[in-house]
Amino acid sequence: MHQPEPDERPEIRALLLAFEARMATGQPLQFTEPEFGLLASYFEDEGQLDLALELLDLALELYPFQLDIFLHKAELLIRREEPQKALDLLQKALFIAPNELDIFLLRAEALAAMHRFEDAMAELERVLPDVEGPADQSDIFYLKSLVLEKMGDYDEMFATLQKTIHLDPGHIQALEHFGVVVEIMHRYEESIAFHSALLEENPYLSIAWFNLGLAQAYEGLYDDALDSLEYAFLTDPKFEHAYWEFIDVCFEVQDYTRAMAVLEDMQEHFPPDGESLTRMGQCLFMAEDYAQARRTLRRALSIDPAQDEAMFYLGKCYAIEENWTKAMSCFSRAIHINAEQESYHAAKGAIHAIMGNETAAEYSMRQAIDLAPDEPIYWLHFAAYLLERNQAERGWNLLCEAAQYTAEPDIEYGKAACLFALGKPEEAFPILEYALEADFSAHTIFFLLMPELKSDPRIQALISLSSGEPTE
């Protein structure tokens, strides 16, 4: 047997010490049946399934009629993808307790793992009429939902999980899986209605608040989503995933003050890590507290040097302060950690442009485009760079290439700007008119590229006409 890792819990630590001593001396283990189970569960949690199974085999030698050991071992065999061995073991367990529901539930789980779905469902249907209590009935329906998931029958899985939760509103696993199937099927409106009704009767179900908040966020009901996700972690202060989803929604709606407050609250329940400190640094950056943002981001990187976002935002802090050398260093290091993030290359290209490194600037800008060719912003950044250097022909060619990857009106505004820069207003006006009709709100892009045309009376007239406002 391999040596186990130490554990902080006193009861586990004592068992581990006794286990090591017995193994070292070769003496037989004299644990009670619950102690065997506790120690096997510890090894299971540590991912040492072989060791857990060996321990349960020793337990069965001492306690050959203890059903819990049989069930525990069968669970591990299914987890180890050895369902036939689990079935053989459960057949022996039936001689000990022929009417034990858990045996039949595990048999169904093993059959499903072998893709014998009809047999698994038949096993569950067979025992359902004999089960009276809602808790046991909910376990059967929950297991049916897992079989249906393996079968890919998500509609029936959705309905079966609803039955499970109606029988046992506090069935945490069913609620968790219900959230998953809602996301797979995009049935967010139904999820909102279902969880709202459930919470009227059971207002302290944190996972139900969580599912409700996610569905509301997907439907764009961000204020409601924030309220629901907040209830999720208020009813369960250790519900870490709820905090993170709340913070993600805050970032989506750019409410960095509220995100910062929750990140600070999290520190009361969880030790600060690289991710939480990075988010705090981003919030401070958005609040324009660049000095504190730098300190927080450096702390994030000291805990987790692989936090590429922390390195990127540290570079943005330096860029705001026009410390181009340090900004460049940070952006380069962010790319070294994660070369697939297009915004890092775009930022590096912008710094190269400021520093006069034209070849390097173009290379980085092109890298950003190649990583996200469907994002107009990177094409427009490159086109703006070319226009500033009186290379409108190259800018035009670049944006014609962009039109092969993205149909956003933003590109048409850029093309119109390039044509005006080339002295071809007759060709530019129809393109500008088309862009204004497609997305009037984006017309500021045109003036960002060609600010000198803001006072052009013909362009002002076209914009006024497109906006519906009368011309002077």
TISE-38807 format. One record per residue (C-alpha): residue number from 1; z, x, y. Coordinates in pm, 1 decimal. Example, Ala and Ser with C-alpha at 12.3 -4.5 7.8 and 13.67 -1.06 7.14 Angstrom:
BEGIN
<1 <780.0 1230.0 -450.0>>
<2 <714.0 1367.0 -106.0>>
This chain:
BEGIN
<1 <0.0 0.0 0.0>>
<2 <-70.7 107.7 356.1>>
<3 <212.7 168.7 597.1>>
<4 <268.2 -128.1 830.1>>
<5 <290.2 -103.2 1206.0>>
<6 <632.6 -153.2 1370.3>>
<7 <723.8 -495.4 1510.2>>
<8 <948.0 -588.0 1801.7>>
<9 <1101.0 -900.7 1643.8>>
<10 <1441.7 -817.7 1487.2>>
<11 <1391.8 -1026.6 1173.0>>
<12 <1048.5 -872.3 1107.6>>
<13 <1168.8 -522.8 1191.3>>
<14 <1451.4 -553.9 937.4>>
<15 <1212.5 -674.3 667.2>>
<16 <967.4 -393.2 744.9>>
<17 <1240.7 -131.5 714.4>>
<18 <1353.1 -277.2 382.4>>
<19 <991.5 -295.9 267.2>>
<20 <925.4 68.9 356.2>>
<21 <1245.2 181.4 186.0>>
<22 <1161.0 -4.6 -135.7>>
<23 <805.7 129.4 -133.7>>
<24 <925.6 484.7 -75.6>>
<25 <1170.0 473.3 -366.9>>
<26 <953.1 264.3 -598.2>>
<27 <1227.8 5.2 -635.1>>
<28 <1120.9 -357.9 -682.8>>
<29 <1130.4 -585.3 -381.6>>
<30 <1419.4 -832.2 -381.7>>
<31 <1317.3 -1056.3 -93.9>>
<32 <1376.9 -1428.2 -91.5>>
<33 <1073.3 -1655.3 -105.4>>
<34 <1087.6 -1730.3 271.9>>
<35 <1116.5 -1356.4 345.3>>
<36 <806.7 -1285.2 139.3>>
<37 <624.3 -1553.2 333.7>>
<38 <741.1 -1424.5 671.0>>
<39 <638.5 -1068.2 594.7>>
<40 <302.5 -1177.0 450.1>>
<41 <236.9 -1378.6 767.2>>
<42 <314.8 -1070.3 974.3>>
<43 <58.9 -863.7 781.0>>
<44 <-189.0 -1149.4 812.0>>
<45 <-144.6 -1158.3 1190.4>>
<46 <-200.7 -783.3 1197.5>>
<47 <-529.2 -827.5 1011.8>>
<48 <-398.3 -653.5 699.0>>
<49 <-507.1 -924.2 455.8>>
<50 <-512.6 -695.7 151.7>>
<51 <-151.1 -602.3 211.2>>
<52 <-52.4 -965.8 267.1>>
<53 <-217.2 -1066.7 -61.3>>
<54 <-48.3 -785.7 -252.0>>
<55 <283.8 -900.2 -115.1>>
<56 <218.7 -1261.5 -217.1>>
<57 <123.6 -1145.5 -567.0>>
<58 <461.7 -972.1 -590.3>>
<59 <625.8 -1289.9 -464.9>>
<60 <454.7 -1497.0 -735.0>>
<61 <591.4 -1262.9 -1002.0>>
<62 <945.6 -1337.6 -880.3>>
<63 <890.2 -1702.7 -787.2>>
<64 <612.8 -1834.0 -1015.3>>
<65 <681.4 -2201.0 -935.8>>
<66 <705.4 -2182.6 -557.4>>
<67 <423.1 -2397.6 -423.3>>
<68 <433.7 -2245.9 -72.0>>
<69 <333.4 -1906.7 -211.5>>
<70 <36.1 -2056.6 -393.4>>
<71 <-76.1 -2235.3 -78.6>>
<72 <-31.6 -1928.4 140.3>>
<73 <-231.5 -1712.6 -97.8>>
<74 <-509.4 -1975.0 -123.3>>
<75 <-534.9 -1982.7 258.5>>
<76 <-574.0 -1605.7 266.5>>
<77 <-836.4 -1608.6 -6.5>>
<78 <-1041.3 -1863.6 189.0>>
<79 <-1000.7 -1651.3 500.3>>
<80 <-1120.5 -1348.7 300.5>>
<81 <-1427.3 -1549.2 197.6>>
<82 <-1319.4 -1572.6 -164.8>>
<83 <-1318.2 -1953.3 -201.4>>
<84 <-1373.7 -1958.3 -578.6>>
<85 <-1058.6 -1752.6 -631.3>>
<86 <-877.8 -1997.6 -403.7>>
<87 <-999.6 -2291.8 -613.1>>
<88 <-881.8 -2124.0 -933.5>>
<89 <-540.9 -2062.3 -779.4>>
<90 <-514.1 -2419.1 -651.1>>
<91 <-592.7 -2549.9 -998.0>>
<92 <-277.6 -2373.3 -1117.5>>
<93 <-84.5 -2517.3 -822.5>>
<94 <-176.4 -2869.1 -936.5>>
<95 <37.8 -2820.9 -1247.2>>
<96 <336.8 -2757.4 -1019.8>>
<97 <275.2 -3040.9 -772.6>>
<98 <-9.5 -3270.7 -883.1>>
<99 <30.1 -3503.3 -583.7>>
<100 <70.7 -3244.0 -307.1>>
<101 <-168.9 -3328.3 -22.1>>
<102 <-199.5 -2968.7 100.5>>
<103 <-351.2 -2866.4 -232.1>>
<104 <-633.7 -3116.3 -190.1>>
<105 <-686.2 -3020.2 173.3>>
<106 <-720.9 -2654.3 77.4>>
<107 <-951.0 -2748.0 -211.6>>
<108 <-1176.3 -2927.7 35.7>>
<109 <-1167.6 -2628.7 268.5>>
<110 <-1262.1 -2393.7 -17.6>>
<111 <-1546.4 -2622.2 -127.3>>
<112 <-1679.3 -2635.0 228.1>>
<113 <-1665.2 -2255.2 245.3>>
<114 <-1891.7 -2254.8 -62.8>>
<115 <-2130.2 -2495.8 119.5>>
<116 <-2043.5 -2768.0 -131.3>>
<117 <-2011.9 -3013.1 153.5>>
<118 <-2052.2 -3335.0 -43.7>>
<119 <-1781.9 -3223.0 -286.9>>
<120 <-1553.2 -3131.3 3.4>>
<121 <-1601.2 -3471.2 168.2>>
<122 <-1550.0 -3649.2 -163.8>>
<123 <-1222.1 -3463.2 -213.2>>
<124 <-1099.8 -3584.0 124.6>>
<125 <-1223.0 -3941.1 78.5>>
<126 <-1046.4 -3952.3 -258.8>>
<127 <-701.3 -3872.1 -118.5>>
<128 <-727.3 -4069.3 207.0>>
<129 <-638.0 -4413.6 62.6>>
<130 <-315.9 -4275.9 -85.2>>
<131 <-193.5 -4127.3 242.7>>
<132 <18.2 -4353.6 460.6>>
<133 <164.6 -4149.5 746.0>>
<134 <-53.6 -4102.9 1059.0>>
<135 <25.0 -3729.6 1071.3>>
<136 <-111.9 -3673.2 719.0>>
<137 <-407.6 -3901.3 787.8>>
<138 <-488.3 -3704.0 1100.7>>
<139 <-488.7 -3380.4 899.2>>
<140 <-744.9 -3530.2 661.7>>
<141 <-969.7 -3645.2 945.8>>
<142 <-932.0 -3308.3 1116.8>>
<143 <-1043.6 -3127.3 801.3>>
<144 <-1335.8 -3371.5 771.7>>
<145 <-1437.2 -3268.4 1123.8>>
<146 <-1440.2 -2900.9 1020.2>>
<147 <-1665.2 -2981.7 723.4>>
<148 <-1894.2 -3181.4 952.4>>
<149 <-1905.7 -2885.0 1188.5>>
<150 <-2023.5 -2659.7 905.4>>
<151 <-2285.3 -2923.8 822.2>>
<152 <-2402.8 -2925.8 1185.0>>
<153 <-2334.1 -3299.9 1219.0>>
<154 <-2182.7 -3285.7 1566.0>>
<155 <-2213.4 -3657.6 1640.9>>
<156 <-1999.1 -3745.5 1341.0>>
<157 <-1768.8 -3451.8 1415.9>>
<158 <-1716.7 -3590.0 1767.9>>
<159 <-1623.1 -3934.8 1632.1>>
<160 <-1400.3 -3791.5 1358.8>>
<161 <-1204.0 -3579.1 1602.2>>
<162 <-1149.2 -3886.9 1817.2>>
<163 <-998.9 -4061.3 1511.6>>
<164 <-781.5 -3756.0 1448.1>>
<165 <-644.0 -3757.8 1800.7>>
<166 <-588.7 -4134.4 1804.6>>
<167 <-375.7 -4091.9 1491.7>>
<168 <-191.3 -3787.7 1629.0>>
<169 <-233.6 -3731.8 2006.1>>
<170 <-45.3 -3403.4 1977.1>>
<171 <-281.2 -3252.6 1717.7>>
<172 <-345.8 -2927.5 1903.2>>
<173 <-618.2 -2795.3 1672.0>>
<174 <-809.1 -3123.5 1692.3>>
<175 <-788.0 -3122.7 2071.5>>
<176 <-910.5 -2763.0 2082.3>>
<177 <-1205.9 -2841.4 1856.6>>
<178 <-1281.5 -3157.0 2052.9>>
<179 <-1325.3 -2943.0 2363.2>>
<180 <-1566.1 -2721.7 2169.5>>
<181 <-1784.4 -3006.7 2040.5>>
<182 <-1794.3 -3164.5 2387.9>>
<183 <-1937.6 -2840.4 2523.8>>
<184 <-2188.8 -2810.7 2238.1>>
<185 <-2313.7 -3166.9 2294.1>>
<186 <-2267.6 -3179.2 2673.5>>
<187 <-2083.3 -3510.4 2640.2>>
<188 <-1873.6 -3446.2 2948.4>>
<189 <-1857.5 -3800.8 3085.0>>
<190 <-1727.1 -3929.7 2752.4>>
<191 <-1478.0 -3644.7 2741.2>>
<192 <-1349.3 -3734.7 3087.6>>
<193 <-1301.2 -4099.5 2988.0>>
<194 <-1139.4 -4011.3 2654.0>>
<195 <-893.9 -3754.7 2790.2>>
<196 <-807.3 -3963.7 3096.4>>
<197 <-704.5 -4252.3 2870.1>>
<198 <-520.0 -4016.3 2635.7>>
<199 <-322.4 -3861.6 2921.7>>
<200 <-214.9 -4199.2 3057.5>>
<201 <-15.6 -4238.8 2736.4>>
<202 <68.8 -3869.4 2682.6>>
<203 <90.2 -3697.2 3023.5>>
<204 <234.3 -3368.9 2892.9>>
<205 <-53.2 -3269.8 2661.7>>
<206 <-157.2 -2942.1 2820.4>>
<207 <-466.8 -2896.1 2602.0>>
<208 <-583.4 -3246.9 2697.5>>
<209 <-549.0 -3159.3 3068.0>>
<210 <-743.3 -2840.5 2993.2>>
<211 <-1028.1 -3027.0 2820.4>>
<212 <-1036.4 -3280.2 3102.8>>
<213 <-1055.2 -3004.9 3363.9>>
<214 <-1343.4 -2829.5 3188.1>>
<215 <-1541.6 -3153.3 3156.1>>
<216 <-1482.8 -3232.9 3523.8>>
<217 <-1595.7 -2883.6 3622.8>>
<218 <-1916.8 -2919.9 3421.8>>
<219 <-1981.3 -3248.7 3602.7>>
<220 <-1929.5 -3077.3 3939.4>>
<221 <-1600.5 -3260.1 4008.8>>
<222 <-1435.8 -2939.8 4119.0>>
<223 <-1135.6 -3083.1 4306.1>>
<224 <-1045.6 -3299.8 4006.7>>
<225 <-1103.7 -3006.5 3773.4>>
<226 <-863.8 -2787.1 3968.8>>
<227 <-597.0 -3056.3 3958.8>>
<228 <-638.5 -3105.1 3582.9>>
<229 <-638.0 -2733.8 3502.8>>
<230 <-329.8 -2691.3 3719.7>>
<231 <-153.0 -2961.8 3517.3>>
<232 <-256.9 -2773.7 3202.4>>
<233 <-62.0 -2461.9 3293.3>>
<234 <219.7 -2647.6 3468.2>>
<235 <288.9 -2836.7 3144.0>>
<236 <256.4 -2511.1 2948.9>>
<237 <329.0 -2204.3 3166.6>>
<238 <211.6 -1975.7 2882.2>>
<239 <-134.0 -2137.3 2863.9>>
<240 <-321.9 -1828.3 2980.6>>
<241 <-671.1 -1967.0 2924.8>>
<242 <-595.6 -2256.1 3162.9>>
<243 <-505.1 -2012.7 3440.8>>
<244 <-831.5 -1825.8 3393.8>>
<245 <-1045.9 -2137.5 3394.3>>
<246 <-864.5 -2252.3 3709.9>>
<247 <-942.1 -1917.2 3873.5>>
<248 <-1307.4 -1937.1 3765.0>>
<249 <-1340.3 -2278.0 3932.4>>
<250 <-1173.0 -2141.3 4246.0>>
<251 <-1433.2 -1863.8 4256.7>>
<252 <-1709.0 -2120.8 4199.7>>
<253 <-1598.9 -2315.8 4509.1>>
<254 <-1501.4 -1996.7 4695.6>>
<255 <-1137.9 -2100.0 4730.4>>
<256 <-1001.2 -1746.6 4710.0>>
<257 <-667.3 -1834.7 4871.7>>
<258 <-581.7 -2076.7 4590.6>>
<259 <-708.4 -1832.4 4328.4>>
<260 <-486.1 -1558.9 4472.9>>
<261 <-180.3 -1783.5 4463.0>>
<262 <-232.6 -1862.0 4094.0>>
<263 <-300.8 -1497.7 4009.4>>
<264 <34.3 -1412.4 4165.9>>
<265 <202.3 -1693.2 3968.9>>
<266 <52.1 -1554.8 3647.7>>
<267 <244.8 -1232.4 3694.8>>
<268 <567.2 -1425.9 3629.7>>
<269 <443.7 -1505.5 3277.3>>
<270 <203.4 -1224.7 3184.3>>
<271 <204.4 -851.7 3259.2>>
<272 <-67.1 -754.7 3508.9>>
<273 <-381.8 -622.5 3345.7>>
<274 <-715.1 -487.1 3462.9>>
<275 <-881.6 -828.6 3473.3>>
<276 <-612.3 -1004.9 3677.7>>
<277 <-584.0 -716.4 3923.8>>
<278 <-961.5 -705.2 3960.6>>
<279 <-964.8 -1074.2 4050.6>>
<280 <-683.0 -1017.4 4298.2>>
<281 <-882.9 -734.8 4452.1>>
<282 <-1185.0 -963.0 4484.7>>
<283 <-972.4 -1227.6 4657.5>>
<284 <-837.4 -970.8 4900.3>>
<285 <-1190.9 -848.2 4966.5>>
<286 <-1303.3 -1203.4 5047.0>>
<287 <-1003.0 -1235.6 5279.4>>
<288 <-1125.8 -916.1 5453.1>>
<289 <-804.4 -730.4 5370.1>>
<290 <-1000.7 -425.6 5260.6>>
<291 <-713.7 -176.3 5257.2>>
<292 <-503.6 -392.8 5023.5>>
<293 <-813.0 -475.9 4818.8>>
<294 <-876.5 -104.2 4762.8>>
<295 <-518.3 -45.3 4650.6>>
<296 <-530.2 -339.6 4409.9>>
<297 <-868.5 -241.8 4266.8>>
<298 <-754.7 117.0 4212.0>>
<299 <-450.8 -18.1 4029.1>>
<300 <-681.5 -229.4 3811.7>>
<301 <-884.8 79.8 3727.7>>
<302 <-574.4 282.5 3648.5>>
<303 <-483.6 20.6 3386.5>>
<304 <-839.5 -32.0 3261.3>>
<305 <-1096.7 230.6 3366.4>>
<306 <-1371.5 18.0 3206.4>>
<307 <-1337.1 -262.4 3464.8>>
<308 <-1685.8 -235.0 3612.3>>
<309 <-1627.6 -524.4 3855.5>>
<310 <-1324.0 -345.9 3998.3>>
<311 <-1536.0 -34.3 4052.1>>
<312 <-1812.1 -241.0 4210.6>>
<313 <-1578.6 -416.5 4455.1>>
<314 <-1413.4 -87.7 4538.2>>
<315 <-1760.0 33.9 4633.8>>
<316 <-1811.3 -277.3 4847.0>>
<317 <-1485.2 -199.9 5030.8>>
<318 <-1613.2 146.8 5111.5>>
<319 <-1953.1 7.7 5214.1>>
<320 <-1786.9 -234.4 5459.5>>
<321 <-1612.3 67.8 5611.9>>
<322 <-1944.8 258.9 5617.6>>
<323 <-1811.5 525.9 5384.4>>
<324 <-2151.3 557.1 5217.9>>
<325 <-2072.0 854.1 4995.0>>
<326 <-1772.3 688.4 4831.6>>
<327 <-1956.9 356.8 4807.7>>
<328 <-2245.5 529.3 4629.4>>
<329 <-2006.2 699.3 4389.4>>
<330 <-1839.5 368.7 4300.9>>
<331 <-2167.1 184.1 4248.1>>
<332 <-2295.4 466.5 4026.6>>
<333 <-1977.6 459.3 3819.8>>
<334 <-1997.2 79.1 3788.4>>
<335 <-2351.0 117.1 3653.4>>
<336 <-2231.8 386.2 3412.6>>
<337 <-1981.4 133.8 3273.7>>
<338 <-2224.1 -161.2 3273.5>>
<339 <-2590.2 -81.1 3334.5>>
<340 <-2700.1 -441.6 3271.6>>
<341 <-2555.4 -589.2 3592.5>>
<342 <-2840.9 -625.0 3840.2>>
<343 <-2616.8 -660.4 4147.5>>
<344 <-2481.7 -309.3 4092.6>>
<345 <-2831.8 -160.0 4107.4>>
<346 <-2916.9 -367.5 4415.0>>
<347 <-2604.0 -243.0 4593.5>>
<348 <-2684.6 115.5 4500.3>>
<349 <-3037.8 66.9 4631.4>>
<350 <-2904.4 -64.3 4962.9>>
<351 <-2684.0 244.2 5006.1>>
<352 <-2973.5 475.3 4919.5>>
<353 <-3180.0 296.0 5186.4>>
<354 <-2906.3 346.0 5447.1>>
<355 <-2879.1 713.1 5354.4>>
<356 <-3255.9 758.3 5379.9>>
<357 <-3314.9 823.6 5009.5>>
<358 <-3637.0 623.5 4993.1>>
<359 <-3750.5 707.5 4639.6>>
<360 <-3403.3 645.5 4497.8>>
<361 <-3369.9 323.9 4698.4>>
<362 <-3693.8 184.5 4558.8>>
<363 <-3600.4 288.4 4206.2>>
<364 <-3264.1 107.4 4222.0>>
<365 <-3413.3 -203.3 4380.0>>
<366 <-3674.9 -215.4 4106.2>>
<367 <-3402.1 -177.9 3843.8>>
<368 <-3230.7 -487.2 3983.4>>
<369 <-3557.7 -682.5 3970.9>>
<370 <-3632.7 -576.7 3614.5>>
<371 <-3287.9 -691.3 3499.8>>
<372 <-3316.3 -1032.3 3671.7>>
<373 <-3682.8 -1110.1 3747.1>>
<374 <-3607.6 -1481.3 3788.5>>
<375 <-3366.0 -1416.7 4077.0>>
<376 <-3553.8 -1432.7 4411.5>>
<377 <-3286.6 -1242.4 4603.5>>
<378 <-3373.1 -904.9 4448.3>>
<379 <-3745.0 -943.1 4514.8>>
<380 <-3668.5 -1040.4 4874.9>>
<381 <-3433.3 -746.0 4924.9>>
<382 <-3708.6 -509.4 4815.1>>
<383 <-3967.4 -691.4 5031.7>>
<384 <-3736.0 -672.2 5335.3>>
<385 <-3697.8 -298.7 5275.9>>
<386 <-4075.4 -257.9 5268.2>>
<387 <-4126.8 -471.0 5581.2>>
<388 <-3874.4 -259.2 5770.7>>
<389 <-4090.6 43.0 5685.2>>
<390 <-4412.8 -124.2 5795.4>>
<391 <-4534.7 -156.1 5438.0>>
<392 <-4622.5 -525.2 5453.4>>
<393 <-4915.6 -488.3 5211.8>>
<394 <-4681.7 -356.5 4943.2>>
<395 <-4435.9 -634.3 5026.8>>
<396 <-4710.3 -896.0 4982.8>>
<397 <-4815.2 -749.9 4647.5>>
<398 <-4452.8 -736.1 4534.5>>
<399 <-4393.7 -1104.0 4615.2>>
<400 <-4719.8 -1209.3 4450.6>>
<401 <-4583.4 -1038.3 4139.8>>
<402 <-4251.1 -1221.2 4189.0>>
<403 <-4432.9 -1556.8 4182.5>>
<404 <-4512.5 -1489.5 3815.0>>
<405 <-4139.0 -1494.8 3732.8>>
<406 <-3984.2 -1743.7 3974.2>>
<407 <-4119.7 -2051.4 4149.9>>
<408 <-3842.8 -2068.0 4409.3>>
<409 <-3960.7 -2151.2 4766.4>>
<410 <-3767.2 -1843.2 4883.7>>
<411 <-4054.7 -1627.6 4757.9>>
<412 <-4306.1 -1833.8 4957.7>>
<413 <-4107.6 -1771.6 5276.6>>
<414 <-4125.5 -1400.6 5196.9>>
<415 <-4499.5 -1415.2 5134.7>>
<416 <-4551.1 -1593.6 5466.5>>
<417 <-4348.2 -1323.5 5644.2>>
<418 <-4561.5 -1050.2 5489.4>>
<419 <-4883.9 -1222.5 5598.8>>
<420 <-4757.7 -1255.7 5956.3>>
<421 <-4665.1 -886.6 5947.0>>
<422 <-5020.2 -810.6 5828.7>>
<423 <-5162.7 -1004.1 6123.5>>
<424 <-5294.9 -1291.4 5910.8>>
<425 <-5139.0 -1602.3 6068.0>>
<426 <-5421.7 -1832.6 5946.0>>
<427 <-5323.3 -1751.7 5586.4>>
<428 <-4950.7 -1742.8 5660.7>>
<429 <-4912.8 -2088.8 5820.0>>
<430 <-5014.5 -2293.8 5512.0>>
<431 <-4772.9 -2094.7 5294.6>>
<432 <-4492.8 -2135.0 5547.7>>
<433 <-4564.4 -2508.5 5571.5>>
<434 <-4551.3 -2539.3 5191.2>>
<435 <-4218.0 -2353.7 5178.2>>
<436 <-4070.0 -2576.2 5451.2>>
<437 <-4170.1 -2887.2 5259.1>>
<438 <-4032.0 -2747.3 4932.1>>
<439 <-3693.6 -2637.8 5071.0>>
<440 <-3639.7 -2666.7 5444.0>>
<441 <-3278.2 -2540.4 5418.1>>
<442 <-3401.5 -2197.2 5306.6>>
<443 <-3616.6 -2134.1 5614.5>>
<444 <-3360.0 -1887.6 5753.0>>
<445 <-3497.9 -1642.2 5494.9>>
<446 <-3819.9 -1628.3 5695.3>>
<447 <-3638.7 -1522.8 6013.5>>
<448 <-3425.6 -1269.6 5826.9>>
<449 <-3750.3 -1101.4 5724.8>>
<450 <-3932.5 -1153.2 6057.4>>
<451 <-3668.1 -1196.6 6331.0>>
<452 <-3924.5 -1125.3 6601.1>>
<453 <-4093.0 -1460.1 6525.9>>
<454 <-3789.2 -1671.4 6610.7>>
<455 <-3928.2 -1750.5 6955.1>>
<456 <-4290.5 -1803.4 6846.6>>
<457 <-4376.1 -2151.9 6980.5>>
<458 <-4616.4 -2238.1 6696.5>>
<459 <-4358.1 -2154.6 6433.2>>
<460 <-4086.4 -2340.8 6621.8>>
<461 <-4313.3 -2643.0 6641.3>>
<462 <-4381.7 -2632.2 6267.0>>
<463 <-4011.0 -2602.2 6190.7>>
<464 <-3925.3 -2890.5 6423.5>>
<465 <-4195.7 -3101.9 6262.2>>
<466 <-4067.5 -3018.6 5914.3>>
<467 <-3709.0 -3098.4 6013.0>>
<468 <-3804.7 -3432.1 6163.3>>
<469 <-3679.0 -3327.4 6507.5>>
<470 <-3900.5 -3390.3 6811.8>>
<471 <-4067.9 -3087.5 6970.3>>
<472 <-4000.4 -3005.2 7334.0>>
